Amino acid sequence: MNQAAPALALTGSIDVRSSNASQQRGPHGAFRYFGKLPPDVTGAVLDAAAELTEVKTPVVDLMCGSGTTLIEAAARRWPAIGVDANPVAALYAGVKTTRLNEGRYLQLLEEVLRGRPATRRQQEDLFAATRNADRWFNADARQALATLKVNIDRLSSSAESRALFAVLLGRLRRISNASERTGRIFYDPDSAKPALPEFESAAERLPTQTLPRTSDVRIIQADARSTSLSDGCSDLCFCHPPYFALYRYSADVLRFEMELGGFDRRETNQIEIREGWKSGDVRNLDGYVADMSEVFREARRITRPSGILALVVSNSTLGDAQLPVVDRLASALKEHGWSITEHLQRSAHFGSGNYHRSARADKVIQRDHVLLCRVR
C-alpha cells in the first residue's frame, strides 16, 4: 500500500539527489534535528518561490526548527526571521545563525572543561524533571552532564555561552541510552557515547559550523498562529510543519533537551499545533487542520499582497488509514484567502524519508508536497 496521492493536480517536481552527508555543510551540521527538511530541498523551494515574487523583505519561516531556511536565506543574502514555539529549536537556530568570537568561545570552553565537579545535589536537581533518569543516563553520564551544565551556567550570558549550552543539549541523545538513529525515543543502551569526549569534540567543531559572516537573521520564540510580526512585513513566508501523526517535539523528540535545559515541556506543548502523535485517532486530523488554518491566517496577515507562502507538507498514515492531509490543507489555504499557484512534488532519496524504525514500508513518508501560494 503506497502513500495516498493528493487529488490536487501537480504542476512540477523538485528532484534533489544530494546525499544526506553532503548537505550537513557548515551550520547545517551543527545540531542534529529530527524531521528537518534537507538544506538543498529547502534552497530549491526558496528559489522556486523567488521566481514568483521579488524578495526585498525578510523571509519569514513560521516553524523554523533548527534554522535550515534561515541559513539558506542568508546564503542568498536575504534577511530572515525564524519563528518557533520550541525553545530548543529557537536556541539551535539562533546559535547556527550567529557569528561567534572564536577566541572568546574557546576561552569559555576551557573554563567549562576545567570547572569544579558538580555536587550530588546539583546532579539531582539537573535530572529532577527526567523520569527514570538512571535508565536513560548511566551514572558517569549523569555526573559529567551535571558538571558541564553547572559550569556553563556560571558563565556570563553571551552568544558564546549560549553556543556552549546548545552544544551540551545537542549531544544529549548520543550520550543517553536512547537510540540516536530515530526521532522517537527508544531504549538502546549500546548506542550511548561517553559524555565528556562527545561534548568536547562537538564544542571544538562548532566555530566552523556557524555562519562565517554577520547575517541579518532574527529568531522569535512564539506560536506560529500568533506572532509579534507586523502586517505585510514579508514577501516570502515559509512553513514546514510537523507531519501529522509523526512527531511531537516537546513530548518526545526533544524531551531530554527540554528537561535538562530547564524548559517547561507542558507550557510549550500548549502552543504546538495538534499533530495527532501516538493518538491512533483519525479524527485528530481535524484538530491538525484547524490549527494549521490559523497558521495560514497568520501567514496571510504578515505576507505582502504580491508575496508568496511556500508550504511543505506530506500525506500521512495512521494505523492502516491513508490520510488526505495535503488535500485537506489545500482546502484550508483557499478558505483563508490563498490561491495555490504551484504544486510541486519532491521524492525522498538516500533514506531521508525513513523517519522511524518501526514503520512498515507502506507507512514511511517517501515524498513531500510543496504548495506555492499567492494572496488572493
TORGUVO-63016 format. One record per residue (C-alpha): x, z, y; residue in three letters. Coordinates in steps of 0.1 Angstrom, whole numbers. Example, Ala and Ser with C-alpha at 12.3 -4.5 7.8 and 13.67 -1.06 7.14 Angstrom:
% TORGUVO-63016
NODE_123_78_-45_Ala
NODE_137_71_-11_Ser
This chain:
% TORGUVO-63016
NODE_0_0_0_Met
NODE_16_-11_33_Asn
NODE_12_4_67_Gln
NODE_-21_-7_83_Ala
NODE_-16_-36_107_Ala
NODE_-33_-33_141_Pro
NODE_-62_-56_149_Ala
NODE_-46_-61_184_Leu
NODE_-31_-95_185_Ala
NODE_7_-98_185_Leu
NODE_24_-118_213_Thr
NODE_60_-114_202_Gly
NODE_86_-93_185_Ser
NODE_117_-72_191_Ile
NODE_144_-76_164_Asp
NODE_173_-52_169_Val
NODE_197_-52_139_Arg
NODE_224_-29_153_Ser
NODE_234_-2_128_Ser
NODE_224_34_135_Asn
NODE_261_44_137_Ala
NODE_269_17_163_Ser
NODE_241_30_185_Gln
NODE_255_65_188_Gln
NODE_278_54_215_Arg
NODE_287_77_245_Gly
NODE_259_101_254_Pro
NODE_235_88_227_His
NODE_256_105_201_Gly
NODE_259_139_218_Ala
NODE_230_156_201_Phe
NODE_210_146_170_Arg
NODE_174_143_179_Tyr
NODE_150_135_151_Phe
NODE_124_108_158_Gly
NODE_142_93_188_Lys
NODE_138_55_194_Leu
NODE_171_37_188_Pro
NODE_190_30_220_Pro
NODE_192_-7_216_Asp
NODE_155_-9_209_Val
NODE_148_12_240_Thr
NODE_170_-11_260_Gly
NODE_152_-42_247_Ala
NODE_118_-26_257_Val
NODE_131_-19_292_Leu
NODE_144_-54_295_Asp
NODE_111_-69_283_Ala
NODE_92_-47_308_Ala
NODE_116_-57_336_Ala
NODE_106_-93_331_Glu
NODE_71_-83_342_Leu
NODE_80_-62_372_Thr
NODE_108_-57_396_Glu
NODE_123_-22_391_Val
NODE_130_-8_426_Lys
NODE_118_28_420_Thr
NODE_128_53_393_Pro
NODE_119_45_357_Val
NODE_98_74_345_Val
NODE_98_85_309_Asp
NODE_69_108_303_Leu
NODE_82_121_269_Met
NODE_119_117_274_Cys
NODE_131_137_243_Gly
NODE_169_139_244_Ser
NODE_172_112_271_Gly
NODE_176_78_254_Thr
NODE_155_60_280_Thr
NODE_173_77_309_Leu
NODE_207_67_296_Ile
NODE_197_31_291_Glu
NODE_181_30_326_Ala
NODE_214_44_340_Ala
NODE_233_17_322_Ala
NODE_212_-8_341_Arg
NODE_219_10_374_Arg
NODE_182_21_377_Trp
NODE_173_56_388_Pro
NODE_153_75_363_Ala
NODE_131_106_359_Ile
NODE_127_122_325_Gly
NODE_97_145_317_Val
NODE_93_165_285_Asp
NODE_73_196_275_Ala
NODE_100_209_253_Asn
NODE_128_229_270_Pro
NODE_154_220_243_Val
NODE_147_183_249_Ala
NODE_150_188_287_Ala
NODE_183_206_282_Leu
NODE_198_179_260_Tyr
NODE_186_151_283_Ala
NODE_200_170_313_Gly
NODE_234_175_297_Val
NODE_237_139_285_Lys
NODE_230_125_319_Thr
NODE_252_149_340_Thr
NODE_288_142_346_Arg
NODE_309_172_337_Leu
NODE_340_187_354_Asn
NODE_361_183_323_Glu
NODE_388_207_333_Gly
NODE_363_234_342_Arg
NODE_344_227_310_Tyr
NODE_374_231_287_Leu
NODE_384_263_305_Gln
NODE_349_278_298_Leu
NODE_351_266_262_Leu
NODE_384_285_258_Glu
NODE_368_316_273_Glu
NODE_339_314_248_Val
NODE_362_309_218_Leu
NODE_383_339_228_Arg
NODE_354_361_237_Gly
NODE_346_395_222_Arg
NODE_327_396_188_Pro
NODE_290_403_190_Ala
NODE_278_437_181_Thr
NODE_254_443_152_Arg
NODE_226_449_178_Arg
NODE_234_417_196_Gln
NODE_232_398_163_Gln
NODE_198_414_155_Glu
NODE_185_406_190_Asp
NODE_195_369_186_Leu
NODE_177_365_153_Phe
NODE_148_387_161_Ala
NODE_124_358_165_Ala
NODE_136_339_134_Thr
NODE_115_347_104_Arg
NODE_137_351_72_Asn
NODE_168_347_93_Ala
NODE_190_357_64_Asp
NODE_175_329_43_Arg
NODE_182_302_69_Trp
NODE_216_315_81_Phe
NODE_242_332_60_Asn
NODE_260_364_72_Ala
NODE_291_347_85_Asp
NODE_269_321_104_Ala
NODE_248_349_120_Arg
NODE_278_367_132_Gln
NODE_296_336_145_Ala
NODE_265_323_163_Leu
NODE_258_357_179_Ala
NODE_293_358_192_Thr
NODE_292_323_206_Leu
NODE_258_329_222_Lys
NODE_268_363_238_Val
NODE_300_348_253_Asn
NODE_281_317_266_Ile
NODE_256_340_282_Asp
NODE_284_358_300_Arg
NODE_293_326_319_Leu
NODE_280_319_354_Ser
NODE_253_292_355_Ser
NODE_267_257_359_Ser
NODE_265_223_344_Ala
NODE_294_231_322_Glu
NODE_280_264_309_Ser
NODE_246_247_302_Arg
NODE_265_220_283_Ala
NODE_282_246_260_Leu
NODE_248_262_254_Phe
NODE_234_228_245_Ala
NODE_263_222_220_Val
NODE_255_255_204_Leu
NODE_218_247_199_Leu
NODE_227_212_188_Gly
NODE_248_224_159_Arg
NODE_223_249_145_Leu
NODE_208_226_120_Arg
NODE_241_217_104_Arg
NODE_252_254_104_Ile
NODE_219_266_89_Ser
NODE_207_264_52_Asn
NODE_182_238_62_Ala
NODE_186_201_53_Ser
NODE_205_183_80_Glu
NODE_192_149_68_Arg
NODE_155_153_75_Thr
NODE_135_161_106_Gly
NODE_113_187_90_Arg
NODE_130_219_78_Ile
NODE_136_221_40_Phe
NODE_158_247_23_Tyr
NODE_191_232_14_Asp
NODE_219_258_14_Pro
NODE_245_233_1_Asp
NODE_243_215_34_Ser
NODE_255_244_56_Ala
NODE_287_240_76_Lys
NODE_310_267_89_Pro
NODE_298_278_123_Ala
NODE_329_280_144_Leu
NODE_345_247_134_Pro
NODE_312_229_139_Glu
NODE_308_243_174_Phe
NODE_344_238_184_Glu
NODE_347_202_173_Ser
NODE_314_193_189_Ala
NODE_322_211_221_Ala
NODE_356_193_224_Glu
NODE_339_159_219_Arg
NODE_312_164_245_Leu
NODE_331_154_277_Pro
NODE_333_119_262_Thr
NODE_296_119_253_Gln
NODE_281_124_288_Thr
NODE_276_97_314_Leu
NODE_310_85_327_Pro
NODE_298_84_363_Arg
NODE_273_102_385_Thr
NODE_239_88_380_Ser
NODE_205_91_397_Asp
NODE_187_109_369_Val
NODE_163_139_373_Arg
NODE_147_160_345_Ile
NODE_114_177_348_Ile
NODE_101_201_321_Gln
NODE_64_196_322_Ala
NODE_32_185_304_Asp
NODE_31_147_303_Ala
NODE_-6_149_312_Arg
NODE_1_167_345_Ser
NODE_34_161_361_Thr
NODE_45_170_396_Ser
NODE_54_134_404_Leu
NODE_38_117_434_Ser
NODE_12_89_433_Asp
NODE_27_54_428_Gly
NODE_63_66_425_Cys
NODE_74_42_397_Ser
NODE_75_5_389_Asp
NODE_81_12_352_Leu
NODE_67_41_332_Cys
NODE_79_45_296_Phe
NODE_63_65_269_Cys
NODE_73_70_232_His
NODE_51_99_220_Pro
NODE_55_117_186_Pro
NODE_38_96_160_Tyr
NODE_5_110_147_Phe
NODE_9_134_117_Ala
NODE_47_132_117_Leu
NODE_64_159_137_Tyr
NODE_56_189_159_Arg
NODE_88_197_177_Tyr
NODE_82_233_187_Ser
NODE_67_243_154_Ala
NODE_93_228_130_Asp
NODE_118_202_141_Val
NODE_133_223_169_Leu
NODE_123_256_156_Arg
NODE_158_271_153_Phe
NODE_169_257_186_Glu
NODE_139_272_204_Met
NODE_141_306_187_Glu
NODE_179_311_191_Leu
NODE_178_295_226_Gly
NODE_153_322_237_Gly
NODE_124_297_244_Phe
NODE_88_305_237_Asp
NODE_76_282_209_Arg
NODE_39_292_214_Arg
NODE_40_285_251_Glu
NODE_55_251_245_Thr
NODE_30_243_218_Asn
NODE_2_247_243_Gln
NODE_13_217_263_Ile
NODE_24_194_235_Glu
NODE_-1_167_225_Ile
NODE_-20_174_193_Arg
NODE_-3_152_168_Glu
NODE_-20_165_137_Gly
NODE_11_176_120_Trp
NODE_6_192_85_Lys
NODE_-32_193_91_Ser
NODE_-43_169_64_Gly
NODE_-74_163_85_Asp
NODE_-80_127_97_Val
NODE_-104_139_123_Arg
NODE_-74_153_142_Asn
NODE_-67_117_152_Leu
NODE_-95_122_178_Asp
NODE_-76_150_194_Gly
NODE_-44_130_195_Tyr
NODE_-61_100_211_Val
NODE_-79_123_236_Ala
NODE_-45_139_246_Asp
NODE_-28_105_249_Met
NODE_-57_93_270_Ser
NODE_-48_120_295_Glu
NODE_-12_108_294_Val
NODE_-24_73_302_Phe
NODE_-44_86_331_Arg
NODE_-13_103_345_Glu
NODE_8_72_339_Ala
NODE_-17_52_359_Arg
NODE_-16_76_388_Arg
NODE_22_75_391_Ile
NODE_26_38_384_Thr
NODE_25_13_413_Arg
NODE_-2_-13_413_Pro
NODE_23_-40_403_Ser
NODE_40_-18_378_Gly
NODE_42_-16_340_Ile
NODE_36_10_314_Leu
NODE_57_5_283_Ala
NODE_42_24_253_Leu
NODE_60_25_220_Val
NODE_38_38_191_Val
NODE_30_32_154_Ser
NODE_2_34_129_Asn
NODE_3_64_105_Ser
NODE_-8_75_71_Thr
NODE_-24_109_63_Leu
NODE_-29_115_26_Gly
NODE_-39_81_14_Asp
NODE_-57_72_46_Ala
NODE_-43_43_67_Gln
NODE_-50_53_103_Leu
NODE_-55_27_131_Pro
NODE_-35_46_157_Val
NODE_-23_16_176_Val
NODE_-58_1_180_Asp
NODE_-73_35_190_Arg
NODE_-46_39_217_Leu
NODE_-51_3_228_Ala
NODE_-88_11_234_Ser
NODE_-79_43_253_Ala
NODE_-55_23_275_Leu
NODE_-82_-1_285_Lys
NODE_-106_28_292_Glu
NODE_-81_43_316_His
NODE_-75_12_337_Gly
NODE_-47_-5_318_Trp
NODE_-46_-42_308_Ser
NODE_-23_-49_278_Ile
NODE_-1_-79_287_Thr
NODE_22_-79_257_Glu
NODE_20_-66_222_His
NODE_55_-67_205_Leu
NODE_63_-55_170_Gln
NODE_97_-40_160_Arg
NODE_106_-37_123_Ser
NODE_129_-8_114_Ala
NODE_163_-17_99_His
NODE_191_4_82_Phe
NODE_167_31_71_Gly
NODE_158_42_106_Ser
NODE_121_43_95_Gly
NODE_128_68_67_Asn
NODE_117_99_87_Tyr
NODE_114_124_59_His
NODE_125_126_22_Arg
NODE_91_135_8_Ser
NODE_73_103_20_Ala
NODE_62_77_-6_Arg
NODE_74_41_2_Ala
NODE_39_33_15_Asp
NODE_39_62_39_Lys
NODE_73_55_55_Val
NODE_69_42_91_Ile
NODE_85_7_90_Gln
NODE_75_-7_123_Arg
NODE_69_2_159_Asp
NODE_45_-14_183_His
NODE_53_-20_219_Val
NODE_24_-23_243_Leu
NODE_34_-35_278_Leu
NODE_5_-28_302_Cys
NODE_-4_-36_338_Arg
NODE_-26_-16_360_Val
NODE_-60_-33_362_Arg
